Amino acid sequence: MMRRSSVFLALMLAFAPALPQVAAAQERVETLRMRPGATQTTVRGIVIGRISASYRLEARAGQRMSLDLNSRNTFLYFNVLDPRGRTIAREQTQWDGRLPASGVYTIQIYLVRAEARRNRPAPFSLDVRIAGRGEAPDPGPEPLPGPRSWRVVGVTPDDVLNMRTTPSPRGFVVAEIPFDAGGLRNLGCQDSQSWCKVRYRGQEGWVNGRFLRPE
């Protein structure tokens, strides 16, 4: 029995140098810094198989980020994560949006799973632009005469009402409100109640007014 254990241990040690190749890091992370006064930069890199490339960039709430990913590999995409780790852009090659919070944003560049399995290299360039001085987002209209609070209607039980940073379907989603929620504090609506600003569980943002009814 001792002899068999010794042989097994010897085999494990013999193959040990190969283990790090199997458990290789799946993500390369770099900090992206622009020159003083610059608003844009271009970075170049390569993604190979399952090993993604990530860039961390500090920005302020209210600034606008524009990203343009160029590669011959049509299966290469990026995600954008906000300072809290929430995904605000998924599987994109071009994206432009206003930033909801100050802090460090992460841009993850990766191959889709089927292509990553082929372990092919994908060189790329990423154009990054940060515009604006970080002004606070528009606080929206002054509260108009109307209900003190709203309840959600017209949303199916398997769906949610998105709360966004701006009164637009392109605004960042900052919260998901349950289909049957009530107690949304009215902070004011645009003309014809197309979009309304509300406060729900400590979070403020804009929701589509057609899914609201007075409470």
Long-range contacts (C-beta under 8 A, 24 or more apart in sequence): 24-51, 25-51, 26-50, 26-51, 26-52, 27-51, 27-52, 27-53, 27-54, 27-108, 28-52, 28-53, 28-54, 29-54, 29-55, 29-56, 30-54, 30-55, 30-56, 31-55, 31-56, 31-57, 32-56, 32-57, 32-107, 32-128, 34-130, 39-129, 39-130, 39-131, 40-127, 40-128, 40-129, 40-130, 41-127, 41-128, 42-125, 42-126, 42-127, 42-128, 43-125, 43-126, 43-128, 44-123, 44-124, 44-125, 44-126, 45-109, 45-123, 45-124, 45-126, 46-121, 46-122, 46-123, 46-124, 47-76, 47-109, 47-110, 47-111, 47-121, 47-122, 47-124, 48-119, 48-120, 48-121, 48-122, 49-111, 49-116, 49-117, 49-118, 49-119, 49-120, 50-111, 50-116, 50-117, 50-119, 52-108, 52-109, 52-110, 52-111, 53-108, 53-109, 53-110, 53-124, 54-106, 54-107, 54-108, 54-109, 55-106, 55-107, 55-109, 55-126, 55-128, 56-104, 56-105, 56-106, 56-107, 57-104, 57-105, 57-106, 57-107, 57-128, 57-130, 58-103, 58-104, 58-105, 59-99, 59-102, 59-103, 59-105, 59-130, 59-134, 60-99, 60-102, 60-133, 60-134, 61-99, 61-100, 61-101, 61-102, 61-134, 61-136, 61-137, 62-98, 62-99, 62-132, 62-133, 62-134, 62-135, 62-136, 62-137, 63-98, 63-99, 63-130, 63-131, 63-132, 63-133, 63-134, 64-96, 64-97, 64-98, 64-99, 64-130, 64-131, 64-132, 65-95, 65-96, 65-97, 65-98, 65-99, 65-105, 65-128, 65-129, 65-130, 66-95, 66-96, 66-127, 66-128, 66-129, 66-130, 66-131, 67-92, 67-94, 67-95, 67-96, 67-107, 67-126, 67-127, 67-128, 67-129, 68-93, 68-94, 68-126, 68-127, 69-93, 69-94, 69-109, 69-124, 69-125, 69-126, 69-127, 70-124, 70-125, 70-126, 70-127, 71-122, 71-123, 71-124, 71-125, 72-122, 72-123, 73-111, 73-115, 73-120, 73-122, 73-124, 75-111, 75-112, 75-114, 75-115, 75-122, 76-109, 76-110, 76-111, 76-122, 76-124, 77-109, 77-110, 77-111, 77-112, 78-107, 78-108, 78-109, 78-110, 78-126, 79-107, 79-108, 79-110, 80-105, 80-106, 80-107, 80-108, 81-105, 81-106, 81-108, 82-172, 88-172, 88-173, 97-170, 97-172, 98-137, 98-165, 98-166, 98-171, 98-172, 99-172, 100-137, 100-165, 100-172, 100-174, 102-134, 137-165, 137-166, 138-166, 140-167, 140-187, 140-188, 140-197, 140-206, 141-188, 141-189, 141-190, 141-197, 142-188, 143-186, 143-187, 143-188, 144-188, 144-189, 146-186, 146-189, 146-214, 147-186, 147-214, 147-215, 148-185, 148-186, 148-215, 149-182, 149-183, 149-184, 149-185, 149-186, 149-214, 149-215, 150-182, 150-184, 150-186, 150-196, 150-198, 150-212, 150-213, 150-214, 150-215, 151-180, 151-181, 151-182, 151-183, 151-184, 151-212, 151-213, 151-214, 151-215, 152-177, 152-178, 152-179, 152-180, 152-181, 152-182, 152-184, 152-211, 152-212, 153-211, 153-212, 153-213, 154-210, 154-211, 155-179, 155-180, 155-211, 161-207, 161-208, 161-211, 162-207, 162-208, 163-198, 163-200, 163-203, 163-205, 163-206, 163-207, 164-205, 164-206, 164-207, 165-205, 165-206, 166-206, 167-194, 167-195, 167-197, 167-206, 168-195, 168-206, 169-208, 171-205, 171-206, 174-203, 174-205, 175-200, 175-201, 175-203, 175-205, 177-207, 182-215, 183-215, 184-212, 184-215
